[in-house]
Amino acid sequence: MKLTKELWGTSPCGKEIYLYTIENSKGAYVKLSSIGAGIVSVVVPDKDGNLADVVLGYSEPASYFGDGPCSGKIPGRYANRVALGKFTLDGVEYTLPVNNGPNHLHGGPEGFQNKVWESREHEGGVEFMYYSEDGEQGYPGAVKTVARYEWTEENELRLTLTAESDAPTVINLTNHAYFNLDGFGKTIESHKAKIYADRYTVVDENLIPNGERPNLRGTVFDFTEMTPILSRCGGDFVGYDHNFILAPSVFRGFDGIKTHLAATVEGERLALDVYTDQEGVQFYIGNFLGSGPDFKGGIPQIRQGALCLEAQTEPNCINHGEGIYE
């Protein structure tokens, strides 16, 4: 495995930004950035052996700061939405900055995704670390978060996220990579998906859960069999940006952690499997893409030009109490 590091630029406050490349013996590689501990590229062979980049990203590091899509990065301290930017912990109400209509999204405007993380090469992989001070973006307690990436000879990208706090707090970490298995500049119309879930989380007009978690069979959310992703979109149904409650059936071990298959996506040339130890996955198909910086190669953003499978806990669950998956 070949691992290289280069200086990619500097942040607005003058902090050095690094870009790492991990390449296996087959020539497949990933590029990782210290901005938001993010995935910049995943370049893998297609069915004909031709290398293809399947992850959306930007050519310049400056485009990653404050971008609406949160492209490839790790949002935090709490990914997804928190209703009205408020939650209560141990009898104390905390107020968070509102940055998505009436709600708090992805840790706020200065969330983990917009920070330059410390980084190092470690045991054949790359580790990124971010230390969040007590009170940052309104959250209690200081938190040290580590994101470790590994790349294998089998073209598996492994991400392990850990966090330590010095006081009671809340945390929900994920990665926000956008995949298009057929190339940039086109929609995911050719993509099919199977999601290993039996229920989904119903949301209101602001994408906040309303407490309902019905069985998804026979609905537009039924991906229990391989299904064209965009085949049910249109009319009153805009598209997917929903939490799917997983029903694991295929398991594998990863460094002592029991993971399960969350989803399989197929394009015309490539396929993607997503494994996790989390209880849910946010399935998002780029409904809000369409403005902002061009992606790599000068390719403009287009609506539904990529999909995300964000393994995490249920949105706003810090306001729902225990037992949300019971």
BALOVO-292418 format. One record per residue (C-alpha): x, y, z. Coordinates in steps of 0.1 Angstrom, whole numbers, plus 5000, padded with zeros to 4 digits. Layout:
<pts>
XYZ...
</pts>
This chain:
<pts>
500050005000501450344990500550645012501551005003500951335019500951685003500252035014497052124996496552485008495752695038492552785056491253145058492853165092496153035079496052675090497752425067495452185048496851845039495751595012496451225016496450954989496350584997496850364967496749984966498749754943496049754917496250134912492950204929493150494954491450734977492151094985491451235019491551595032492051745066489151975059486351805078488351485077486751445043486751205013487851394982488051094957487550724955489050594923488250224915488149994885484849954867483649624852485949674822488949754844488950124837489550354867486750584877486250834904482850774921482851044948481851404942484351664954486051994946489252074929490252354953490252324991488652664995485352524981485052285010484552565036480852635042479652435012475952355014476351985003478851915031480651715004482551415016483051555051482251445087479551675101479351725139479051745167475551625158474851515122471451565106468751785121467851905157464352055159464352425166468052405176467152285212467551985233467551895270470251695288470151615325467451875330469352155313468152295280470752385254470252615225472152555192472552785162469752745136471052705101468452505082465052685083463952665119466352385127469952305135471752105109475051905110476452075141475752425129477452675105480752615123480352235127483151975124482851975086484152335084487152275106490752185096491451865116494851755129496151465108498751195107499750875090499250585115499550215111499050205074496050445074495350815080493950955113492251285117491551445151489451745160489051885196485752055202485752295232483052295258480252525246481252515209478152575188476152555220477052195229478152095265481451925273484751915254484951635229487951475211486951305179489151075158488350955123490550675110490550575073491950255058492050145022492449775013493549564983489849474978488949834973487249875007487350205023487050165061486150455084486150425122484850715142485450745179484751025204485651105240483951375262484951515295481251565305477751445295477051555259475351435227477051325195476151175162478851125136478751005100480351075066478651275040480151135008478151174975478350874951477650864914478850524901478450634865480350954865479851324872477551554854474551324851471851214874471650884892468750774870470550454861471250364897469450084916469450024954468649764980468449885016468349635044465649805064462049725073460850065086461550425079461250755098458350975088459251345087457351675085457851955060461052055077462451705076461951655114460651315125457051325136457251005158455950765132458150465121455850255098456649935079457950035045456849745024454649844996455450214999457750444979460350365006460349994999463949904987463849545001464549434965466849604940464849904927465650194904466150484928464350754908461550544896459050664923460151024924457951294909454651454915453951494953457051284962460151504957462751244965464551074994466051245024464950995050466250775078465850405071465750185102467949885095466949525098470349355096470649015079474249005065477049055091480849075090483549155116485849455113488649495138486449335165483349545156480249365143478949535113476049465090475149535054473049845052472649895015473849784980473850034951474349934915475250154886475850064850479549994856480049964893478449854925478749974961478149794994477849995027478449825060477849985094477349915131474750195133470950145136469950365107471050515074470050845060469350795023469651115004469651164967470951514962467551694961469252014971472251994947472252244919473952554931477352624947480952554935481552334905482851984913486151834901486851894864484652204863481451994863478452184877476252064904472951914892469951804912469951434921473451404906474651184934473450984965474450965001474150675025474850835059475150565086473950735119471250745145467750885139467551255132466551465162466551155185468051365213464551505216462751175215464250995245465250625248463850335228463250505195464050175177461949965200
</pts>
